[in-house]
Amino acid sequence: MIEYKDTHEFTPQQVERLFLSVEWSSGHFPERLAAAMKNYETVFSAWDGDKVVGMICAMDDGTMNAYIHYVLVDPDYQHQSIGKTLIEMTKEKYKDFLRIVLIAYNKQVPFYEKCGFEKEDKSSPMFITSLWT
């Protein structure tokens, strides 16, 4: 049974396993990831026992805008509504904000549209990054 938690405390090994399960290069920096989780305003996670199988992290300005930075679900646990549940938890927390934003990989756009997000055709995400995924 999946349990959902509102916690910022993760071991480097927990986040490393989760991030590498979805082949995100940030998983190669587990110490940084564990530290980063403590700095997000919002971190909701899905657990199967002591194993983190899903996570969503968001930042906000306190009143108007929230930015969802990470949404990930271990491939062995996908298609069980974990991602949708994490999104709904985040939408509920930020229901009084004017905007919730995320950047989606193109192949994930249909999932986010089902969760109520709309694709913006007038803007493009831009990055300066050292990560390769």
Residue pairs with C-beta under 8 A, 6 or more apart in sequence:
1 48
2 46
2 47
2 48
2 53
2 54
2 77
2 80
2 82
3 46
3 47
3 48
4 44
4 45
4 46
4 47
4 85
4 86
4 89
5 44
5 45
5 46
5 47
6 43
6 44
7 43
7 45
8 37
8 38
8 40
8 43
9 37
9 38
10 33
10 34
10 37
10 45
10 52
11 34
12 30
12 31
12 33
12 34
13 30
14 34
14 51
14 52
15 27
15 30
15 33
15 34
15 37
15 52
15 55
16 27
16 28
16 30
16 33
17 27
17 51
17 52
18 27
18 52
18 53
18 54
18 55
18 72
18 74
19 26
19 27
19 30
19 33
19 72
20 27
20 28
21 27
21 72
21 74
21 75
21 76
22 72
22 73
22 74
22 75
23 133
24 72
24 131
24 133
25 131
25 132
25 133
26 32
26 33
26 131
26 133
27 33
36 57
37 43
37 57
40 57
40 58
40 59
40 69
41 58
41 59
41 60
41 66
42 56
42 57
42 58
42 59
42 60
42 66
42 90
42 93
42 94
43 55
43 56
43 57
43 58
44 55
44 56
44 86
44 89
44 90
45 52
45 54
45 55
45 56
45 86
46 52
46 53
46 54
46 55
46 73
46 77
46 82
46 85
46 86
47 53
48 77
53 73
53 74
53 76
53 77
53 82
54 72
54 73
54 74
54 77
54 82
54 83
54 86
55 70
55 71
55 72
55 86
56 68
56 70
56 71
56 86
56 87
56 89
56 90
57 68
57 69
57 70
58 66
58 67
58 68
58 69
58 90
58 93
58 94
58 100
59 66
59 67
59 69
60 66
60 67
60 94
60 97
63 97
64 97
64 98
64 99
65 97
65 98
65 99
65 100
65 101
66 90
66 94
66 97
66 99
66 100
66 101
67 100
67 101
67 102
68 87
68 90
68 100
68 101
68 102
69 102
71 83
71 86
71 87
71 102
73 82
73 83
73 86
83 111
84 114
84 115
87 112
87 115
88 115
90 100
91 100
91 115
91 116
94 100
100 117
102 112
102 117
103 125
104 111
104 112
104 117
109 119
113 119
